[in-house]
Amino acid sequence: MTKACPGQDTRYWGPDSIYDVNCPSCGGEIEFFKNDPTRKCKECGEKFWNPKLDLGCLEWCNYADKCTEIMKEEEK
């Protein structure tokens, strides 16, 4: 069994782990989970980065290379 990243494991999430952000293009409301790198606005279709995304763990985590691969895919 593979251990889950504590940052991805919802058992460790607090009330501030899910939040709403206004779209920078149209002002529409988008719900972000703290581990969502990007989301697409349902109102205008604009895709943008999570403004609260914290990737400080990439400096020390043994699985950081896996996360950076996911981030590269999101950029495409």
N, C-alpha and C positions, 0 to 999 in steps of 0.2 A: 504494500500500500504506500502511495506517495504522500508525503506530508504537504499540506497546502500552505501557501504563503500566508502568514498572519494578516497581511494587508488585504488579501483577497478573501479571507475567511470571514463571512458575515457574522459569525459568533462573537467576533471582537469589535464589531462596528458599534458606534454610538449614534445618538440622535442626529448628529451633524454629518453623518456619512452619506445621506441622501439630501439633496438640496435643489432648489430651482434657480436658474440663471436666465436672464433676459438675453435673447438673441441680439448680437451686436448689429445685425442688418435691419431687422424689422421690429425688434422689441418683444417678439413672441416669447412665451415662457417655455423653457426646456428643463426637464428633470434630469439631473446628473446623479449618478452613483459615484462615490469618491474614486473608484477605480476605472471609470470610463475615460479613456484618453480623448475621444471626440464624440460628438453627437450631431445629428442633423435636425435642423429646425423643421417642425411639421408645417409651419406657416409658409415659409419662403424657400425651404430646401437648402439653406446655407449650412455648410458643415464647418464647425469650429472646435478648437481645443478647449478642454475643460480648464477653466481659469483657476480652479483650486487643486488641480492635479499635483501631487507631491511625489517626486521620484527620487527623494533623498536616499531611499533604500538601495538604489542601483550602485551606490558607492561601496557597499559592503556585502550585499546578498550574493550567495553562490549561484543563484539562478538568474542573475541580472541579464545574462545574455539572452535568455528566453523572453524576458519582458521587452528588451530592446528590439527583438525580432517582431514582436507583436506591434510595437510602436511604428516600425518601418512599414508594416503592412497597412496600418491606419493612415499613414501619410499618403499612400497611393490613391 
